Amino acid sequence: MFPNRVVLFFVLFFSLNSFLTAQNADFVRNSLLQKSRQATKYFREQDFEKSLLLSREVLKKALLMNDSILIAASYNTIGSNYNEFSEFDKSIEYYKKALFYANKTTNDSLKFKANNNLGNLYCFEKGQYELGVKHYKKAIFHSQNISNHTYTLLTSLNLTWAYFDNSNFEEGLLFLNYCNANFKQYGNDALSVVYQMINGMYSSHIGNYKKARVFFEKAISLGYEFNELNDVSYAHNEFSKMLFRMGNYKEAYIHLNKFNEIKDKIYNEDKLFKASIAGLNLELDEYKRELTKIELIKEAQNQNLRKSKIIVILFVIVLFVLLMLIFTLIRNNSFKRKVNRELTIANNDLLLAKEKAEEASQMKSQFVSTISHELRTPLYGVIGITNMLIDEYKDLSKSQHLSSLKFSARYLLSLVNDILQINKIEENRVVLESMTFNIYDEIEMIIRSLSFLSQNNKNKVELLVDPKIPEYVIGDKLRFSQIIMNLVSNALKFTKNGVISIHVVLEKKEGKINHIGFKIKDTGVGIAAVDQDKIFDKFVQVGRNDTDYQGTGLGLSIVKRLLHLFGSEITLNSALGEGTTFSFSIPFESDLDKTNDLINNIRVDLSTSQIFKVLVVEDNRINQLVTKKIMEKNLYKCFVVDDGYEALKILETEIFDIILMDINMPLLNGFETTRLIRNKNITTPIIALTAFDKEEISEEAISAGMNDIIIKPFDQSKLFKAMSTLIYDAKNVG
C-alpha cells in the first residue's frame, strides 16, 4: 500500500503544481490586461507619458509570454501615442505590428482597431487615400464579425469623413446614409461631434449653408460639452472652410483661430518632451531585443560550426559522386551533340520541305484563282449570249442545241465552282452565314434548274416536305443549296427512267432550333459496298461508264465537308442495282420575330416608271455586250466605257445612279479606278462585277470604296436586288 500512496502523492503533487502554475500564469496575464486597459485610459486622458511607459511594461512581458493579444494591444496603444505626437511614420510602424500580431489571433476587436487606426493615418495624414479606404473596409468587416454596431458606426463615420475630405461625395453619401440611419441607436457622446460635422460637410457641399451652419455649430457645442477637443478642433476647421467659401471671412478667421488654439493646447511642449523620452526608452528596448536575437543566432552558428567536420566529410562524399555524375553527363552530352547535329540536319530538311509545300500550296491557290477567273469570264459571255438569243429569237427557245449549249456552260460553271469550293474548305475559309429562306422554295428552285438533266435521263423528281417545318428558317442558304444541288444532280446522273425522291421531315425541336432531316433516294445503279468507304474522297468516281457524265469527283466530298460545318454527318445506304439513299440532318433556327424583321428589311422597288442611269466599266467586248443587253432589258439606261480612265472622264460630265465596275482591266484596274472616283468626292454606289472569287477581293474592294461585289456569271435577280437597294439608300441619304 505504501508505494501506491507514494505514487498517489507524487501525482497529486505534480497535478497541484501544474494547477498552481496555470493559476499563476492566468493571474499574471489578467494583471497585464488590466495594465493594458489602464494604458489605453491614460491615452484617452491625454496623459501620453504614463500611457507609453505602461504600454512598454506590458509589451516587454507580453513578448516573453508570447501572448499575441497583449502584444497587439500594446503596439496599438503605442501607435496611438505616436499618432498624437504627429510622428506618423512611427505610428504606422507600430500599428502595422499591432495588425501583424492581431492577425495571429481570432480577436476581431483588435483587428478592427488596428485597421481603423491605419485607415485614419493613411487617409488624413499620409494622403494614401486608396490604402486608407482598404483598411477602413477591413475594419468594418471585422466589426460585423463580432456584431459590434458601434465599431461599424465609428469606421463608417471615419470613412465618410475620408471620402468627403477627398471630395468624393458620391461614395461618401452611401456611408453617411448608413450613419444617419444608425446613429440614434448605436451612437454615443464621443462620436456625436464627428457625426454632426460630416453632415455639415455634406450640406455645405450641396449648397445648403443654412443647414450646414446648424450642424457645425451643434458639433462645436457637443465637442466642448463632452470635452472632445481633438474632434471639435476639426469642426472649427471645416466650419471655417465653409465660411471662407461664403465670403464670411471675419467669422471664418475666428473659427480658424479656435482650431489653432485647441491644437496648441493639446500638444504643449512639456507633454511632447516627456513622451519623446518614453518613446526613446521604448525604442532602446526594441534594440535590446534585436541584440538578444543576434546573440542567439551566433550561438546557433557556433553549434553549427561544431558540426562542420561531419559536413566536410559528407561534402567530400557528395563531391566524389558529383564528379562521377559530371563525367557521365559529359559523355552523355557528347552523344547528345552528335544526335542533335543529325536532328538539326533532319529539321533543316523538314523546314525546307515545309517551305516548298507552303509555296506549292500558295501557287495552287493562285493557280485555282487565276484559272477560275479566266474560265468564268468567257462563261459569262457564253451564258449571256445564249440568253440573248433565246430572248430575241423566240423560235430558238425550244432548240435542243441551244438548250444543250446553255446546260453545258452552266455545268462547266458548276465544275469551276466545285474546285473553288473544295479549295476554300481545305484552307478553312468557309464561314456559315445567316439568311432567312423557305426550304420548299429553295429545293423546288434546284429541281427546276436541273430539269434539263432530269428530262435528258427521263427521270421523275418527287418532293415531300413535312408541313410541321416552319415556313421560314434561318441558316446558310447558299451552303444548303450546294448540298442539295450536288446530291440531286448526282442522283439524276446515275438514274435513268427512274424516280428521285426528296423527303424532308422535322425530326425534333429544341427551343428555337429545328432539327430537320433530309433523305435523297434514287432508283439508279447503286454503289457497291467495296466503294462506299471512299465515295466521299476527293476526285473519286466509281461505277462510271463511257456514257456517264464524268464530272470532277468533288461533289460528295464537298457535301460531306459542308455538312461538317453544319455539325452534321451524312449516311449512305446503297447496293448495286438497288439505288442509293443519302440521309443527313441540319439544325436550323426558327425565330418568328427575327424572320419578320429580316423579311421586312427586304426592300422592293415598285417605282418601275423611273429609269436609272448605269455606267458599266468593262474592257471585254463580249461582256460589255452581255451586260448592256441585261441592263437595257430591265429598263436601265446603260453607258459602257472600256477602262478606268474613260470612266473618270465621263463622270466629270455625267451623273449616274450606279456604277458596275470590272476589276481585272488594263491601264487602271477596278480598285484604283474606284479610289480615284472616291477621291473626287463622287458618292455614286459602285458594284464590283468580276469573275474573281468574292472572298479574295472583298477586303480590298471595301477599302477602295466599293459598295458590293457580284460574281460573274451572276444571278440577274440578285444583281438587280443589290442595285435597287444601293440606289434606294443613296437617294434617301442624298
PEJO-V201550 format. One record per backbone hydrogen bond with DSSP energy under -1.0 kcal/mol. CO is the residue of the C=O (numbers start at 1). NH is the residue of the N-H. If there is no record, write none. Layout:
CO,NH
CO,NH
//
This chain:
1,5
2,6
3,7
4,8
5,9
6,10
7,11
8,12
9,13
10,14
11,15
12,16
13,17
14,18
15,19
16,20
17,21
18,22
19,23
20,24
21,25
22,26
23,27
24,28
25,29
26,30
27,31
28,32
29,33
30,34
31,35
32,36
33,37
34,38
35,39
36,40
37,41
38,42
39,43
40,44
41,45
42,47
43,46
46,48
47,51
48,52
49,53
50,54
51,55
52,56
53,57
54,58
55,59
56,60
57,61
58,62
59,63
60,64
61,65
62,67
67,71
68,72
69,73
70,74
71,75
72,76
73,77
74,78
75,79
76,80
77,81
78,82
79,83
80,84
81,85
82,87
83,86
86,88
87,91
88,92
89,93
90,94
91,95
92,96
93,97
94,98
95,99
96,100
97,101
98,102
99,103
102,105
106,108
107,111
108,112
109,113
110,114
111,115
112,116
113,117
114,118
115,119
116,120
117,121
118,122
119,123
120,124
121,125
121,126
122,128
127,129
128,132
129,133
130,134
131,135
132,136
133,137
134,138
135,139
136,140
137,141
138,142
139,143
140,144
141,145
142,146
143,148
147,149
148,152
149,153
150,154
151,155
152,156
153,157
154,158
155,159
156,160
157,161
158,162
159,163
160,164
161,165
162,166
163,168
164,167
167,169
168,172
169,173
172,176
173,177
174,178
175,179
176,180
177,181
178,182
179,183
182,186
183,187
188,192
191,195
192,196
193,197
194,198
195,199
196,200
197,201
198,202
199,203
200,204
201,205
202,206
203,208
204,207
207,209
208,212
209,213
210,214
211,215
212,216
213,217
214,218
215,219
216,220
217,221
218,222
219,223
220,224
221,225
222,226
223,228
227,229
228,232
229,233
230,234
231,235
232,236
233,237
234,238
235,239
236,240
237,241
238,242
239,243
240,244
241,245
242,246
243,248
247,249
248,252
249,253
250,254
251,255
252,256
253,257
254,258
255,259
256,260
257,261
258,262
259,263
260,264
261,265
262,266
263,267
268,272
269,273
270,274
271,275
272,276
273,277
274,278
275,279
276,280
277,281
278,282
279,283
280,284
281,285
282,286
283,287
284,288
285,289
286,290
287,291
288,292
289,293
290,294
291,295
292,296
293,297
294,298
295,299
296,300
297,301
298,302
299,303
300,304
301,305
302,306
305,308
307,311
308,312
309,313
310,314
311,315
312,316
313,317
314,318
315,319
316,320
317,321
318,322
319,323
320,324
321,325
322,326
323,327
324,328
325,329
326,330
327,331
328,332
329,333
330,334
331,335
332,336
333,337
334,338
335,339
336,340
337,341
338,342
339,343
340,344
341,345
342,346
343,347
344,348
345,349
346,350
347,351
348,352
349,353
350,354
351,355
352,356
353,357
354,358
355,359
356,360
357,361
358,362
359,363
360,364
361,365
362,366
363,367
364,368
365,369
366,370
367,371
368,372
369,373
370,374
371,375
372,376
373,377
375,379
376,380
377,381
378,382
379,383
380,384
381,385
382,386
383,387
384,388
385,389
386,390
387,391
388,392
389,393
393,396
394,397
396,399
399,403
400,404
401,405
402,406
403,407
404,408
405,409
406,410
407,411
408,412
409,413
410,414
411,415
412,416
413,417
414,418
415,419
416,420
417,421
418,422
419,423
420,424
421,425
422,426
423,427
424,429
425,428
435,475
437,473
438,442
439,443
440,444
441,445
442,446
443,447
444,448
445,449
446,450
448,451
450,454
451,455
452,456
453,457
454,459
457,497
460,500
462,502
464,504
466,469
473,437
474,589
475,435
475,477
476,480
477,481
478,482
479,483
480,484
481,485
482,486
483,487
484,488
485,489
486,490
487,491
488,492
489,493
490,494
494,525
498,460
500,462
501,521
502,464
503,519
504,466
505,517
508,515
510,513
512,590
513,510
514,588
515,507
515,508
516,586
517,505
518,584
519,503
520,582
521,501
525,577
528,531
534,537
537,540
545,548
553,540
554,558
555,559
556,560
557,561
558,562
559,563
560,564
561,565
562,566
563,568
564,567
571,583
573,581
575,578
579,575
580,522
581,573
582,520
583,571
584,518
586,516
588,514
589,474
591,595
592,596
593,597
594,598
595,599
596,600
597,601
599,602
606,608
607,610
612,637
613,657
613,658
614,639
615,660
616,641
617,662
620,624
621,625
622,626
623,627
624,628
625,629
626,630
627,631
628,632
629,633
630,634
631,636
632,635
637,614
639,616
641,618
643,647
644,648
645,649
646,650
647,651
650,653
650,654
658,615
659,687
660,617
661,689
663,665
663,670
666,668
669,673
670,674
671,675
672,676
673,677
674,678
675,679
677,682
678,681
685,659
686,707
686,708
687,661
688,710
690,712
694,698
697,701
698,702
699,703
700,704
701,705
701,706
708,688
710,690
715,719
716,720
717,721
718,722
719,723
720,724
721,725
722,726
723,727
724,728
725,729
726,730
727,731
728,732
729,733
730,734
//
